[in-house]
C-alpha cells in the first residue's frame, strides 16, 4: 500500500490515541447531528449510487449509518488510523452493516483508478499534511462523470480569534472540542483551489454554523447562528460559515 512520506510514522500513533480517546465518549447512532454529515447526506441521497467511497471515515459511524439509506450502493470506507478502522469494523459487526473498512491514506489511496461512482469526505482534508495530493487522489479514484462531496472547516469567522491565540502563544490550535494531532488553516477558497487544480468540477458550495465572535466566559453557542431560513440571509452569510461543503463531479471521458 502506498503511503505519503512521513505521514504514517509521525501522525498515525497520535491519531490512534485520538480515536481511542474519542471512543470513550461513545459512538454516534445519528451522524446527522453533525452539520457536515447532514449536508453531505443531502447530496448523497440524490446522487450516490453504485460504488461509494468515504475518505477519512474515522470510527465508522457515518459509513455504517449510510448502509441503511443507500440501498443501491456498496460502501468502502478508509482511514489511515489502524485503531479507527478496528473500532469501525467492530461497530459495523455489531450492527450487521456490510461496509468494507480498510486502513489507507487519503493522500495515496491503494485503490484502482476510476473505480468509484461517488466519493464523500467529511472534515478530513484539514487534517492531512498535503491537501492538494488528497484532492488529486479523489479525482483519480472517481469514475469519469462520478460525483463527490467534500466538507472542511472554513475560518473566515470568529474562529480566527482562536487561531490568533494559537499563533501568538505558540500553543496548538484547539477548536473547542480538543486539540487534533494535525490542523490546517483554511479559508474556503483554499479548498476550492485544491479541488479545481486536481481537475474536479465544483458545481456548488454550501455553508453553515456561523460563529460570529468568541468571548471569554461566554458559551460560543450564544454568539453563533447554526443556519438561516431565508435565502437572502444564507447568501450574505455564506462566506463566513465555519463548515463548508463542496459538491461536484469528475469530468466525463
C-alpha positions in Angstrom: 0.0 0.0 0.0 1.4 3.4 -0.9 1.8 6.0 1.8 2.6 9.7 1.8 6.1 10.0 3.1 6.3 10.5 6.8 2.5 10.6 7.4 2.1 7.2 9.0 5.3 7.5 11.0 4.5 10.9 12.5 0.7 11.1 12.7 -0.7 7.6 12.9 0.3 6.9 16.5 -1.2 10.2 17.6 -4.4 9.6 15.7 -4.6 6.1 17.1 -4.6 7.6 20.6 -7.0 10.3 19.5 -9.6 7.8 18.2 -9.2 5.6 21.3 -9.9 8.6 23.5 -12.9 9.7 21.4 -14.4 6.2 21.5 -14.6 6.6 25.3 -17.3 9.3 24.7 -19.4 6.8 22.7 -20.2 6.4 19.0 -23.0 8.4 17.4 -26.1 6.5 16.3 -27.2 9.5 14.3 -24.4 11.3 12.4 -26.8 13.9 11.1 -26.5 15.6 14.5 -23.3 17.0 12.9 -23.9 19.7 10.2 -21.2 18.3 7.8 -22.9 14.9 7.7 -26.3 16.4 7.3 -25.2 18.5 4.2 -23.3 15.5 2.7 -26.2 13.2 3.0 -28.5 15.8 1.4 -26.5 15.3 -1.8 -25.8 11.6 -1.4 -29.5 10.9 -1.1 -30.0 12.2 -4.6 -26.7 11.2 -6.3 -24.9 8.4 -4.5 -25.3 5.1 -6.4 -23.1 2.1 -7.1 -19.6 2.1 -5.6 -19.3 4.7 -2.8 -16.1 5.6 -1.0 -15.7 7.5 2.2 -12.3 9.1 2.7 -11.4 9.7 6.4 -14.2 7.6 7.9 -12.8 7.8 11.5 -14.6 5.4 13.7 -17.2 4.4 11.1 -20.4 6.0 12.3 -21.4 7.7 9.0 -20.5 4.7 6.8 -22.5 2.3 9.0 -25.4 4.7 9.1 -25.4 5.0 5.3 -25.8 1.3 4.8 -29.5 1.5 5.8 -30.1 4.5 3.5 -28.1 3.9 0.3 -29.8 0.7 -0.8 -28.3 0.7 -4.3 -24.7 1.2 -3.1 -21.7 -0.7 -2.0 -19.8 1.3 0.7 -16.0 1.3 1.1 -14.6 3.4 3.9 -10.9 4.2 4.7 -8.9 5.9 7.4 -5.2 5.9 7.9 -5.6 5.2 11.7 -5.3 1.5 12.4 -7.3 1.9 15.7 -10.0 3.9 14.0 -10.5 1.1 11.5 -10.5 -1.5 14.2 -13.2 0.4 16.1 -15.2 0.9 12.9 -15.1 -2.8 12.0 -16.4 -3.8 15.4 -19.1 -1.1 15.2 -20.2 -2.4 11.8 -20.1 -6.1 13.0 -22.4 -5.3 16.0 -24.9 -3.7 13.6 -24.6 -6.3 10.7 -23.6 -3.5 8.4 -21.8 -4.6 5.2 -19.1 -1.9 5.0 -15.7 -2.6 3.5 -13.4 -0.9 6.0 -9.7 -0.6 5.2 -6.7 1.2 6.5 -5.4 3.5 3.8 -4.0 7.0 3.3 -6.1 9.8 1.8 -3.0 11.2 0.1 -2.0 7.8 -1.6 -5.0 5.5 -1.8 -4.3 1.9 -2.5 -7.4 1.7 -4.8 -7.7 1.4 -8.6 -8.1 4.4 -10.9 -11.7 5.2 -12.0 -13.3 2.8 -9.5 -15.9 4.7 -7.6 -19.2 6.4 -8.6 -19.3 8.7 -5.6 -16.6 9.9 -3.1 -17.5 11.6 0.2 -15.0 13.1 2.7 -16.2 14.9 5.8 -13.8 17.0 7.9 -10.7 15.2 6.8 -8.8 17.4 4.4 -8.0 19.9 7.2 -6.1 17.2 9.0 -3.8 15.8 6.2 -0.3 17.1 5.5 -0.8 17.5 1.7 -4.4 18.6 0.9 -3.6 19.1 -2.8 -2.5 15.5 -3.0 -5.7 14.3 -1.3 -7.7 16.2 -3.9 -5.8 14.5 -6.7 -6.5 11.1 -5.2 -10.2 11.8 -5.1 -10.0 12.7 -8.8 -8.0 9.6 -9.6 -10.3 7.0 -8.0 -13.6 8.6 -9.2 -15.0 7.2 -12.4 -15.4 9.7 -15.3 -18.6 11.5 -14.5 -18.5 10.3 -10.9 -19.6 12.7 -8.2 -18.1 13.9 -4.9 -18.9 15.8 -1.7 -16.1 17.2 0.5 -16.6 19.2 3.7 -14.0 21.1 5.6 -13.5 23.8 8.2 -13.5 27.5 7.0 -12.0 30.0 9.4 -13.3 33.2 7.9 -15.3 33.8 11.0 -15.0 34.2 14.8 -12.7 31.1 14.9 -10.0 33.3 13.6 -9.6 34.5 17.2 -8.6 31.0 18.4 -6.1 30.8 15.5 -4.7 34.2 16.5 -4.3 33.0 20.1 -2.6 29.8 18.8 -0.2 31.8 16.6 0.8 34.3 19.3 1.2 31.9 22.1 2.7 29.0 20.2 0.1 26.6 21.6 -1.7 24.0 19.4 -5.0 25.1 17.9 -8.0 24.0 19.9 -11.3 24.4 18.2 -13.1 23.9 21.5 -13.5 20.2 21.1 -9.9 19.3 21.8 -6.5 19.5 20.1 -6.2 17.4 16.9 -2.7 16.0 16.1 -2.8 18.0 12.8 -4.8 21.0 11.9 -4.6 23.0 8.6 -5.7 26.7 8.5 -8.2 27.0 5.6 -10.3 29.7 4.1 -12.9 28.1 1.7 -11.1 29.4 -1.4 -8.0 27.4 -0.4 -10.1 24.1 -0.7 -11.8 25.3 -3.8 -8.4 25.8 -5.4 -7.2 22.3 -4.4 -10.3 20.7 -5.9 -10.1 22.6 -9.2 -6.4 22.2 -9.6 -6.9 18.4 -9.3 -9.3 18.6 -12.3 -12.6 18.3 -10.4 -15.6 20.4 -11.3 -17.1 22.1 -8.3 -20.8 22.7 -9.1 -22.0 24.2 -5.9 -20.9 25.1 -2.3 -22.8 25.3 0.9 -22.0 26.6 4.4 -23.5 26.6 7.9 -22.6 27.2 11.5 -21.8 30.9 11.6 -19.5 31.7 14.6 -19.7 35.4 14.7 -17.5 36.0 17.8 -15.7 34.3 20.7 -15.8 36.0 24.1 -14.2 34.9 27.4 -16.5 33.1 29.8 -19.3 33.1 27.2 -20.8 30.0 25.7 -19.8 30.1 21.9 -23.3 28.9 21.0 -24.7 32.2 22.2 -22.6 34.0 19.6 -23.4 31.6 16.8 -26.1 31.1 14.1 -26.5 27.4 13.1 -28.3 28.3 9.9 -30.6 30.8 8.2 -34.1 30.1 7.0 -34.2 33.0 4.4 -32.3 32.6 1.1 -31.0 36.2 1.1 -29.5 35.7 4.6 -27.9 32.5 3.5 -26.3 34.2 0.5 -24.9 37.1 2.5 -23.6 34.9 5.3 -22.3 32.0 3.1 -18.5 33.1 3.1 -18.5 33.1 6.9 -19.8 29.6 7.6 -17.5 27.6 9.7 -18.4 24.3 8.0 -18.1 24.4 4.2 -19.3 21.7 1.7 -18.2 21.3 -1.9 -20.2 19.3 -4.4 -19.3 18.4 -7.9 -18.0 15.7 -10.3 -15.1 14.4 -12.3 -15.4 15.4 -16.0 -16.9 12.6 -18.2 -14.4 11.0 -20.5 
